[in-house]
Amino acid sequence: MLLEAPFTEAKIRALAVGEMVEISGLVFTGRDAVHKYLHDGGKPPVDLTDSIIYHCGPVVVQEKGRWVVKAAGPTTSIREEPFQGPLMERYKIRGVIGKGGMGPKTLEYCQKVGGVYLHAIGGAAQVLAERVVAVEGVHLMEEFGSPEAIWEFRVERFPVVVTMDSHGRSLHRDVLAASQEALARLL
């Protein structure tokens, strides 16, 4: 399924766990420093309304006067669990891309604000970088450094899978429960 910007609540609420999605539009990167900064009251340098945040510390270089993305793989998302939900609500963030999943607090806010967690493939940083067709800006690089900055990526057909949806479903929760059940049978 193709998901094109703007990433409105209606479009996001139509997504369900297990769907493969290709995203086209503007996506903002954000990792630990950005999440803490915004959580602690820092002003976002971009409009995050109906946006998608990508937990990514990209490798970006300048070539012939423009930014070029060399690697854009996801980073582990669970570190953002204390911050993600409240930021989704405050700034009307509709989607989060990362790897490894998130917890019950983020799932609660996905339901509350009409959001989703989207899983990108770890270990495919160079392949995913090919889906970044332009870098439209970079913010907070001086404060946090390149991997922690907010990068504005224009992506085309960026592949992800919905693993938490706005209806309270979580593939991560289901896998954990099944694993615990299997472990209990073994013990």
C-alpha positions, 0 to 999 in steps of 0.5 A: 500500500502506498502512503503519501503525504500529508499523513492525516489522521484519517489515512493513518487510522485506515492502517492495520498491523501487518500491512506493508506500506511504502511511504512517499513524502517528507519524513523527519529524523529524530533520536534521543537528543531531539526527543528529550529536547522537545519533551523538556520544552524545546521548540521544534524547528519544523512543523511536526503536524501530521508528520512521521518521525524516523528513529534514524541516525543517518550518514549524510555527506555533502557532495557538490554543494548538496546533502547526500544520504549514504546510510539511513537505517533505523535505530532501536526505538524503545529508548524513546518510549518515555517521550514518544507518546506525549510528543505524538499528542503535543505535536500531532505526530501521526507515525513513528518509524524505527526498529525493535518496537515500542511499549504500551505507553506509545501504543496508548498514544497511537490509539489516542491521537491516531498514530502508528508505529512502522517497522523498518528493516534493520541492516538495510541502511544503504538500501533504505538510503536509496529511497531518500530522494532529497534532503530538504533541510537539517536542524539542530545539528550544531547543538546535537551533531549530525546523527542526532539532528533533525534531518528532513528527508523527502522519501519515495516508496520507503518500505515499512510494516505496520506493527502498532496501529491506532486500534490498539493492536501491537505485533510486538505485544502479541509476539512477546505473549506468544514467546512467554507462553512457549517458554512456560510450556518448555519450563 
